[in-house]
Structure formats: C-alpha cells, structure tokens
Amino acid sequence: LGSPRLGELALRAAIRLEPNNHLSWYNLGLVMESLESESETAANCFATAQAMEACSPILPFSTIPLAFE
C-alpha cells in the first residue's frame, strides 16, 4: 500500500503471534530492505527466516491424518 512503516508494524505483530513463521520474517526483511537505513535489520530478518524455514514442516501438522488410533 506504499507505507513500509505500516507493513513493518503489521509484520512485527504477526511475528509476536507466531514467531516461528518464516514467511513473516522474510516479508519483514523485504520491508526493512525497502527502508534504505535498515539494511542490517533486513539481513537479520532474512537470516532468521532462513533458519526458521530449515526446521519448519513442509505441510502443517494439522493436515496429516491421524495414523495411530
């Protein structure tokens, strides 16, 4: 919407709710990268996103049917 600071606030709120969501971290990195004075913060967000993605499941656990009944 053309307001990177508003995007930053929304993404930080999303990360507070779900801190292991790598997509939120990645998108926050993109927003911070668009703010030229925040390149170090953007790099940290991208690194966090990469670390989170490496340990996140391919599918949410809720979609896996119960095999042990």
mmCIF file as gemmi writes it, N, C-alpha and C atoms, coordinates in Angstrom:
data_model
loop_
_atom_site.group_PDB
_atom_site.id
_atom_site.type_symbol
_atom_site.label_atom_id
_atom_site.label_alt_id
_atom_site.label_comp_id
_atom_site.label_asym_id
_atom_site.label_entity_id
_atom_site.label_seq_id
_atom_site.pdbx_PDB_ins_code
_atom_site.Cartn_x
_atom_site.Cartn_y
_atom_site.Cartn_z
_atom_site.occupancy
_atom_site.B_iso_or_equiv
_atom_site.pdbx_formal_charge
_atom_site.auth_seq_id
_atom_site.auth_asym_id
_atom_site.pdbx_PDB_model_num
ATOM 1 N N . LEU Axp A 1 ? 0.817 -1.207 0 1 0 ? 1 A 1
ATOM 2 C CA . LEU Axp A 1 ? 0 0 0 1 0 ? 1 A 1
ATOM 3 C C . LEU Axp A 1 ? 0.85 1.256 0 1 0 ? 1 A 1
ATOM 4 N N . GLY Axp A 2 ? 2.146 1.103 -0.137 1 0 ? 2 A 1
ATOM 5 C CA . GLY Axp A 2 ? 3.018 2.26 -0.213 1 0 ? 2 A 1
ATOM 6 C C . GLY Axp A 2 ? 3.455 2.804 1.132 1 0 ? 2 A 1
ATOM 7 N N . SER Axp A 3 ? 3.172 2.091 2.203 1 0 ? 3 A 1
ATOM 8 C CA . SER Axp A 3 ? 3.571 2.536 3.533 1 0 ? 3 A 1
ATOM 9 C C . SER Axp A 3 ? 4.399 1.445 4.205 1 0 ? 3 A 1
ATOM 10 N N . PRO Axp A 4 ? 5.703 1.495 4.024 1 0 ? 4 A 1
ATOM 11 C CA . PRO Axp A 4 ? 6.544 0.437 4.597 1 0 ? 4 A 1
ATOM 12 C C . PRO Axp A 4 ? 6.49 0.383 6.127 1 0 ? 4 A 1
ATOM 13 N N . ARG Axp A 5 ? 6.344 1.509 6.775 1 0 ? 5 A 1
ATOM 14 C CA . ARG Axp A 5 ? 6.29 1.504 8.244 1 0 ? 5 A 1
ATOM 15 C C . ARG Axp A 5 ? 5.03 0.801 8.745 1 0 ? 5 A 1
ATOM 16 N N . LEU Axp A 6 ? 3.916 0.969 8.041 1 0 ? 6 A 1
ATOM 17 C CA . LEU Axp A 6 ? 2.694 0.265 8.407 1 0 ? 6 A 1
ATOM 18 C C . LEU Axp A 6 ? 2.869 -1.235 8.189 1 0 ? 6 A 1
ATOM 19 N N . GLY Axp A 7 ? 3.516 -1.609 7.097 1 0 ? 7 A 1
ATOM 20 C CA . GLY Axp A 7 ? 3.824 -3.014 6.86 1 0 ? 7 A 1
ATOM 21 C C . GLY Axp A 7 ? 4.723 -3.586 7.934 1 0 ? 7 A 1
ATOM 22 N N . GLU Axp A 8 ? 5.698 -2.797 8.353 1 0 ? 8 A 1
ATOM 23 C CA . GLU Axp A 8 ? 6.596 -3.237 9.424 1 0 ? 8 A 1
ATOM 24 C C . GLU Axp A 8 ? 5.811 -3.505 10.7 1 0 ? 8 A 1
ATOM 25 N N . LEU Axp A 9 ? 4.909 -2.612 11.06 1 0 ? 9 A 1
ATOM 26 C CA . LEU Axp A 9 ? 4.113 -2.792 12.272 1 0 ? 9 A 1
ATOM 27 C C . LEU Axp A 9 ? 3.243 -4.047 12.185 1 0 ? 9 A 1
ATOM 28 N N . ALA Axp A 10 ? 2.611 -4.257 11.028 1 0 ? 10 A 1
ATOM 29 C CA . ALA Axp A 10 ? 1.752 -5.43 10.859 1 0 ? 10 A 1
ATOM 30 C C . ALA Axp A 10 ? 2.558 -6.722 10.931 1 0 ? 10 A 1
ATOM 31 N N . LEU Axp A 11 ? 3.725 -6.74 10.295 1 0 ? 11 A 1
ATOM 32 C CA . LEU Axp A 11 ? 4.547 -7.948 10.309 1 0 ? 11 A 1
ATOM 33 C C . LEU Axp A 11 ? 5.142 -8.222 11.684 1 0 ? 11 A 1
ATOM 34 N N . ARG Axp A 12 ? 5.509 -7.186 12.393 1 0 ? 12 A 1
ATOM 35 C CA . ARG Axp A 12 ? 6.019 -7.389 13.755 1 0 ? 12 A 1
ATOM 36 C C . ARG Axp A 12 ? 4.924 -7.944 14.665 1 0 ? 12 A 1
ATOM 37 N N . ALA Axp A 13 ? 3.679 -7.489 14.457 1 0 ? 13 A 1
ATOM 38 C CA . ALA Axp A 13 ? 2.557 -8.031 15.222 1 0 ? 13 A 1
ATOM 39 C C . ALA Axp A 13 ? 2.339 -9.504 14.872 1 0 ? 13 A 1
ATOM 40 N N . ALA Axp A 14 ? 2.448 -9.841 13.583 1 0 ? 14 A 1
ATOM 41 C CA . ALA Axp A 14 ? 2.296 -11.236 13.162 1 0 ? 14 A 1
ATOM 42 C C . ALA Axp A 14 ? 3.393 -12.104 13.758 1 0 ? 14 A 1
ATOM 43 N N . ILE Axp A 15 ? 4.6 -11.591 13.841 1 0 ? 15 A 1
ATOM 44 C CA . ILE Axp A 15 ? 5.722 -12.35 14.406 1 0 ? 15 A 1
ATOM 45 C C . ILE Axp A 15 ? 5.541 -12.528 15.91 1 0 ? 15 A 1
ATOM 46 N N . ARG Axp A 16 ? 4.965 -11.537 16.593 1 0 ? 16 A 1
ATOM 47 C CA . ARG Axp A 16 ? 4.688 -11.706 18.017 1 0 ? 16 A 1
ATOM 48 C C . ARG Axp A 16 ? 3.685 -12.84 18.24 1 0 ? 16 A 1
ATOM 49 N N . LEU Axp A 17 ? 2.705 -12.969 17.328 1 0 ? 17 A 1
ATOM 50 C CA . LEU Axp A 17 ? 1.708 -14.031 17.452 1 0 ? 17 A 1
ATOM 51 C C . LEU Axp A 17 ? 2.259 -15.399 17.075 1 0 ? 17 A 1
ATOM 52 N N . GLU Axp A 18 ? 3.097 -15.444 16.051 1 0 ? 18 A 1
ATOM 53 C CA . GLU Axp A 18 ? 3.658 -16.714 15.572 1 0 ? 18 A 1
ATOM 54 C C . GLU Axp A 18 ? 5.129 -16.504 15.217 1 0 ? 18 A 1
ATOM 55 N N . PRO Axp A 19 ? 6.004 -16.559 16.223 1 0 ? 19 A 1
ATOM 56 C CA . PRO Axp A 19 ? 7.422 -16.23 15.997 1 0 ? 19 A 1
ATOM 57 C C . PRO Axp A 19 ? 8.178 -17.208 15.11 1 0 ? 19 A 1
ATOM 58 N N . ASN Axp A 20 ? 7.641 -18.393 14.857 1 0 ? 20 A 1
ATOM 59 C CA . ASN Axp A 20 ? 8.342 -19.375 14.03 1 0 ? 20 A 1
ATOM 60 C C . ASN Axp A 20 ? 7.886 -19.371 12.578 1 0 ? 20 A 1
ATOM 61 N N . ASN Axp A 21 ? 7.115 -18.39 12.163 1 0 ? 21 A 1
ATOM 62 C CA . ASN Axp A 21 ? 6.628 -18.315 10.786 1 0 ? 21 A 1
ATOM 63 C C . ASN Axp A 21 ? 7.704 -17.668 9.915 1 0 ? 21 A 1
ATOM 64 N N . HIS Axp A 22 ? 8.346 -18.486 9.087 1 0 ? 22 A 1
ATOM 65 C CA . HIS Axp A 22 ? 9.458 -17.975 8.278 1 0 ? 22 A 1
ATOM 66 C C . HIS Axp A 22 ? 8.987 -16.969 7.217 1 0 ? 22 A 1
ATOM 67 N N . LEU Axp A 23 ? 7.753 -17.091 6.749 1 0 ? 23 A 1
ATOM 68 C CA . LEU Axp A 23 ? 7.261 -16.146 5.739 1 0 ? 23 A 1
ATOM 69 C C . LEU Axp A 23 ? 7.119 -14.732 6.31 1 0 ? 23 A 1
ATOM 70 N N . SER Axp A 24 ? 6.685 -14.631 7.542 1 0 ? 24 A 1
ATOM 71 C CA . SER Axp A 24 ? 6.584 -13.309 8.173 1 0 ? 24 A 1
ATOM 72 C C . SER Axp A 24 ? 7.96 -12.674 8.335 1 0 ? 24 A 1
ATOM 73 N N . TRP Axp A 25 ? 8.932 -13.49 8.733 1 0 ? 25 A 1
ATOM 74 C CA . TRP Axp A 25 ? 10.294 -12.973 8.871 1 0 ? 25 A 1
ATOM 75 C C . TRP Axp A 25 ? 10.86 -12.53 7.519 1 0 ? 25 A 1
ATOM 76 N N . TYR Axp A 26 ? 10.596 -13.333 6.482 1 0 ? 26 A 1
ATOM 77 C CA . TYR Axp A 26 ? 11.083 -12.986 5.147 1 0 ? 26 A 1
ATOM 78 C C . TYR Axp A 26 ? 10.445 -11.682 4.652 1 0 ? 26 A 1
ATOM 79 N N . ASN Axp A 27 ? 9.135 -11.572 4.819 1 0 ? 27 A 1
ATOM 80 C CA . ASN Axp A 27 ? 8.45 -10.357 4.378 1 0 ? 27 A 1
ATOM 81 C C . ASN Axp A 27 ? 8.887 -9.135 5.184 1 0 ? 27 A 1
ATOM 82 N N . LEU Axp A 28 ? 9.152 -9.319 6.468 1 0 ? 28 A 1
ATOM 83 C CA . LEU Axp A 28 ? 9.683 -8.208 7.26 1 0 ? 28 A 1
ATOM 84 C C . LEU Axp A 28 ? 11.054 -7.795 6.731 1 0 ? 28 A 1
ATOM 85 N N . GLY Axp A 29 ? 11.854 -8.757 6.318 1 0 ? 29 A 1
ATOM 86 C CA . GLY Axp A 29 ? 13.147 -8.442 5.717 1 0 ? 29 A 1
ATOM 87 C C . GLY Axp A 29 ? 12.994 -7.628 4.442 1 0 ? 29 A 1
ATOM 88 N N . LEU Axp A 30 ? 11.999 -7.993 3.627 1 0 ? 30 A 1
ATOM 89 C CA . LEU Axp A 30 ? 11.751 -7.218 2.4 1 0 ? 30 A 1
ATOM 90 C C . LEU Axp A 30 ? 11.345 -5.782 2.713 1 0 ? 30 A 1
ATOM 91 N N . VAL Axp A 31 ? 10.485 -5.632 3.705 1 0 ? 31 A 1
ATOM 92 C CA . VAL Axp A 31 ? 10.046 -4.285 4.096 1 0 ? 31 A 1
ATOM 93 C C . VAL Axp A 31 ? 11.222 -3.483 4.623 1 0 ? 31 A 1
ATOM 94 N N . MET Axp A 32 ? 12.028 -4.104 5.487 1 0 ? 32 A 1
ATOM 95 C CA . MET Axp A 32 ? 13.163 -3.386 6.061 1 0 ? 32 A 1
ATOM 96 C C . MET Axp A 32 ? 14.198 -3.053 4.991 1 0 ? 32 A 1
ATOM 97 N N . GLU Axp A 33 ? 14.319 -3.918 3.981 1 0 ? 33 A 1
ATOM 98 C CA . GLU Axp A 33 ? 15.238 -3.652 2.88 1 0 ? 33 A 1
ATOM 99 C C . GLU Axp A 33 ? 14.772 -2.443 2.067 1 0 ? 33 A 1
ATOM 100 N N . SER Axp A 34 ? 13.471 -2.253 1.966 1 0 ? 34 A 1
ATOM 101 C CA . SER Axp A 34 ? 12.952 -1.101 1.219 1 0 ? 34 A 1
ATOM 102 C C . SER Axp A 34 ? 13.246 0.215 1.939 1 0 ? 34 A 1
ATOM 103 N N . LEU Axp A 35 ? 13.439 0.142 3.247 1 0 ? 35 A 1
ATOM 104 C CA . LEU Axp A 35 ? 13.867 1.305 4.024 1 0 ? 35 A 1
ATOM 105 C C . LEU Axp A 35 ? 15.39 1.304 4.012 1 0 ? 35 A 1
ATOM 106 N N . GLU Axp A 36 ? 15.983 2.157 3.268 1 0 ? 36 A 1
ATOM 107 C CA . GLU Axp A 36 ? 17.426 2.092 2.996 1 0 ? 36 A 1
ATOM 108 C C . GLU Axp A 36 ? 18.295 2.16 4.244 1 0 ? 36 A 1
ATOM 109 N N . SER Axp A 37 ? 17.8 2.753 5.317 1 0 ? 37 A 1
ATOM 110 C CA . SER Axp A 37 ? 18.616 2.873 6.526 1 0 ? 37 A 1
ATOM 111 C C . SER Axp A 37 ? 18.54 1.628 7.399 1 0 ? 37 A 1
ATOM 112 N N . GLU Axp A 38 ? 17.784 0.626 6.998 1 0 ? 38 A 1
ATOM 113 C CA . GLU Axp A 38 ? 17.57 -0.564 7.812 1 0 ? 38 A 1
ATOM 114 C C . GLU Axp A 38 ? 18.159 -1.833 7.195 1 0 ? 38 A 1
ATOM 115 N N . SER Axp A 39 ? 19.264 -1.723 6.481 1 0 ? 39 A 1
ATOM 116 C CA . SER Axp A 39 ? 19.818 -2.882 5.777 1 0 ? 39 A 1
ATOM 117 C C . SER Axp A 39 ? 20.332 -3.96 6.737 1 0 ? 39 A 1
ATOM 118 N N . GLU Axp A 40 ? 20.889 -3.57 7.876 1 0 ? 40 A 1
ATOM 119 C CA . GLU Axp A 40 ? 21.371 -4.569 8.835 1 0 ? 40 A 1
ATOM 120 C C . GLU Axp A 40 ? 20.199 -5.329 9.458 1 0 ? 40 A 1
ATOM 121 N N . THR Axp A 41 ? 19.124 -4.622 9.765 1 0 ? 41 A 1
ATOM 122 C CA . THR Axp A 41 ? 17.927 -5.266 10.301 1 0 ? 41 A 1
ATOM 123 C C . THR Axp A 41 ? 17.331 -6.216 9.265 1 0 ? 41 A 1
ATOM 124 N N . ALA Axp A 42 ? 17.328 -5.803 8 1 0 ? 42 A 1
ATOM 125 C CA . ALA Axp A 42 ? 16.817 -6.656 6.93 1 0 ? 42 A 1
ATOM 126 C C . ALA Axp A 42 ? 17.632 -7.939 6.831 1 0 ? 42 A 1
ATOM 127 N N . ALA Axp A 43 ? 18.941 -7.829 6.914 1 0 ? 43 A 1
ATOM 128 C CA . ALA Axp A 43 ? 19.808 -9.013 6.85 1 0 ? 43 A 1
ATOM 129 C C . ALA Axp A 43 ? 19.519 -9.957 8.016 1 0 ? 43 A 1
ATOM 130 N N . ASN Axp A 44 ? 19.291 -9.411 9.192 1 0 ? 44 A 1
ATOM 131 C CA . ASN Axp A 44 ? 18.964 -10.244 10.35 1 0 ? 44 A 1
ATOM 132 C C . ASN Axp A 44 ? 17.625 -10.942 10.164 1 0 ? 44 A 1
ATOM 133 N N . CYS Axp A 45 ? 16.649 -10.252 9.591 1 0 ? 45 A 1
ATOM 134 C CA . CYS Axp A 45 ? 15.34 -10.857 9.329 1 0 ? 45 A 1
ATOM 135 C C . CYS Axp A 45 ? 15.457 -11.989 8.313 1 0 ? 45 A 1
ATOM 136 N N . PHE Axp A 46 ? 16.24 -11.773 7.258 1 0 ? 46 A 1
ATOM 137 C CA . PHE Axp A 46 ? 16.439 -12.818 6.255 1 0 ? 46 A 1
ATOM 138 C C . PHE Axp A 46 ? 17.139 -14.037 6.855 1 0 ? 46 A 1
ATOM 139 N N . ALA Axp A 47 ? 18.117 -13.804 7.713 1 0 ? 47 A 1
ATOM 140 C CA . ALA Axp A 47 ? 18.822 -14.916 8.357 1 0 ? 47 A 1
ATOM 141 C C . ALA Axp A 47 ? 17.884 -15.69 9.273 1 0 ? 47 A 1
ATOM 142 N N . THR Axp A 48 ? 17.031 -14.984 9.996 1 0 ? 48 A 1
ATOM 143 C CA . THR Axp A 48 ? 16.063 -15.637 10.866 1 0 ? 48 A 1
ATOM 144 C C . THR Axp A 48 ? 15.073 -16.437 10.039 1 0 ? 48 A 1
ATOM 145 N N . ALA Axp A 49 ? 14.613 -15.872 8.924 1 0 ? 49 A 1
ATOM 146 C CA . ALA Axp A 49 ? 13.675 -16.578 8.045 1 0 ? 49 A 1
ATOM 147 C C . ALA Axp A 49 ? 14.29 -17.86 7.518 1 0 ? 49 A 1
ATOM 148 N N . GLN Axp A 50 ? 15.546 -17.796 7.134 1 0 ? 50 A 1
ATOM 149 C CA . GLN Axp A 50 ? 16.218 -18.984 6.608 1 0 ? 50 A 1
ATOM 150 C C . GLN Axp A 50 ? 16.354 -20.053 7.687 1 0 ? 50 A 1
ATOM 151 N N . ALA Axp A 51 ? 16.681 -19.639 8.895 1 0 ? 51 A 1
ATOM 152 C CA . ALA Axp A 51 ? 16.81 -20.599 9.995 1 0 ? 51 A 1
ATOM 153 C C . ALA Axp A 51 ? 15.462 -21.231 10.329 1 0 ? 51 A 1
ATOM 154 N N . MET Axp A 52 ? 14.405 -20.432 10.307 1 0 ? 52 A 1
ATOM 155 C CA . MET Axp A 52 ? 13.063 -20.95 10.604 1 0 ? 52 A 1
ATOM 156 C C . MET Axp A 52 ? 12.582 -21.89 9.514 1 0 ? 52 A 1
ATOM 157 N N . GLU Axp A 53 ? 12.879 -21.567 8.27 1 0 ? 53 A 1
ATOM 158 C CA . GLU Axp A 53 ? 12.43 -22.395 7.152 1 0 ? 53 A 1
ATOM 159 C C . GLU Axp A 53 ? 13.085 -23.773 7.186 1 0 ? 53 A 1
ATOM 160 N N . ALA Axp A 54 ? 14.326 -23.816 7.621 1 0 ? 54 A 1
ATOM 161 C CA . ALA Axp A 54 ? 15.052 -25.078 7.649 1 0 ? 54 A 1
ATOM 162 C C . ALA Axp A 54 ? 14.439 -26.084 8.617 1 0 ? 54 A 1
ATOM 163 N N . CYS Axp A 55 ? 13.763 -25.613 9.65 1 0 ? 55 A 1
ATOM 164 C CA . CYS Axp A 55 ? 13.193 -26.54 10.633 1 0 ? 55 A 1
ATOM 165 C C . CYS Axp A 55 ? 11.667 -26.545 10.625 1 0 ? 55 A 1
ATOM 166 N N . SER Axp A 56 ? 11.048 -25.932 9.627 1 0 ? 56 A 1
ATOM 167 C CA . SER Axp A 56 ? 9.585 -25.954 9.563 1 0 ? 56 A 1
ATOM 168 C C . SER Axp A 56 ? 9.118 -27.11 8.682 1 0 ? 56 A 1
ATOM 169 N N . PRO Axp A 57 ? 7.974 -27.697 9.005 1 0 ? 57 A 1
ATOM 170 C CA . PRO Axp A 57 ? 7.493 -28.824 8.202 1 0 ? 57 A 1
ATOM 171 C C . PRO Axp A 57 ? 7.011 -28.36 6.826 1 0 ? 57 A 1
ATOM 172 N N . ILE Axp A 58 ? 7.017 -29.277 5.864 1 0 ? 58 A 1
ATOM 173 C CA . ILE Axp A 58 ? 6.549 -28.961 4.517 1 0 ? 58 A 1
ATOM 174 C C . ILE Axp A 58 ? 5.049 -28.694 4.545 1 0 ? 58 A 1
ATOM 175 N N . LEU Axp A 59 ? 4.312 -29.518 5.283 1 0 ? 59 A 1
ATOM 176 C CA . LEU Axp A 59 ? 2.87 -29.352 5.465 1 0 ? 59 A 1
ATOM 177 C C . LEU Axp A 59 ? 2.592 -29.107 6.941 1 0 ? 59 A 1
ATOM 178 N N . PRO Axp A 60 ? 1.567 -28.333 7.248 1 0 ? 60 A 1
ATOM 179 C CA . PRO Axp A 60 ? 1.205 -28.171 8.661 1 0 ? 60 A 1
ATOM 180 C C . PRO Axp A 60 ? 0.828 -29.517 9.271 1 0 ? 60 A 1
ATOM 181 N N . PHE Axp A 61 ? 1.143 -29.685 10.54 1 0 ? 61 A 1
ATOM 182 C CA . PHE Axp A 61 ? 0.852 -30.944 11.197 1 0 ? 61 A 1
ATOM 183 C C . PHE Axp A 61 ? -0.639 -31.235 11.237 1 0 ? 61 A 1
ATOM 184 N N . SER Axp A 62 ? -1.466 -30.212 11.187 1 0 ? 62 A 1
ATOM 185 C CA . SER Axp A 62 ? -2.926 -30.407 11.23 1 0 ? 62 A 1
ATOM 186 C C . SER Axp A 62 ? -3.457 -31.086 9.973 1 0 ? 62 A 1
ATOM 187 N N . THR Axp A 63 ? -2.696 -31.087 8.869 1 0 ? 63 A 1
ATOM 188 C CA . THR Axp A 63 ? -3.158 -31.72 7.647 1 0 ? 63 A 1
ATOM 189 C C . THR Axp A 63 ? -2.796 -33.198 7.559 1 0 ? 63 A 1
ATOM 190 N N . ILE Axp A 64 ? -1.96 -33.656 8.468 1 0 ? 64 A 1
ATOM 191 C CA . ILE Axp A 64 ? -1.549 -35.063 8.464 1 0 ? 64 A 1
ATOM 192 C C . ILE Axp A 64 ? -2.625 -35.871 9.191 1 0 ? 64 A 1
ATOM 193 N N . PRO Axp A 65 ? -3.191 -36.868 8.53 1 0 ? 65 A 1
ATOM 194 C CA . PRO Axp A 65 ? -4.254 -37.665 9.191 1 0 ? 65 A 1
ATOM 195 C C . PRO Axp A 65 ? -3.677 -38.472 10.35 1 0 ? 65 A 1
ATOM 196 N N . LEU Axp A 66 ? -4.513 -38.702 11.297 1 0 ? 66 A 1
ATOM 197 C CA . LEU Axp A 66 ? -4.082 -39.481 12.468 1 0 ? 66 A 1
ATOM 198 C C . LEU Axp A 66 ? -3.919 -40.949 12.071 1 0 ? 66 A 1
ATOM 199 N N . ALA Axp A 67 ? -2.731 -41.448 12.207 1 0 ? 67 A 1
ATOM 200 C CA . ALA Axp A 67 ? -2.443 -42.833 11.836 1 0 ? 67 A 1
ATOM 201 C C . ALA Axp A 67 ? -2.527 -43.774 13.017 1 0 ? 67 A 1
ATOM 202 N N . PHE Axp A 68 ? -2.411 -43.237 14.203 1 0 ? 68 A 1
ATOM 203 C CA . PHE Axp A 68 ? -2.397 -44.066 15.402 1 0 ? 68 A 1
ATOM 204 C C . PHE Axp A 68 ? -3.678 -43.856 16.191 1 0 ? 68 A 1
ATOM 205 N N . GLU Axp A 69 ? -4.65 -44.664 15.918 1 0 ? 69 A 1
ATOM 206 C CA . GLU Axp A 69 ? -5.909 -44.555 16.656 1 0 ? 69 A 1
ATOM 207 C C . GLU Axp A 69 ? -6.137 -45.812 17.45 1 0 ? 69 A 1
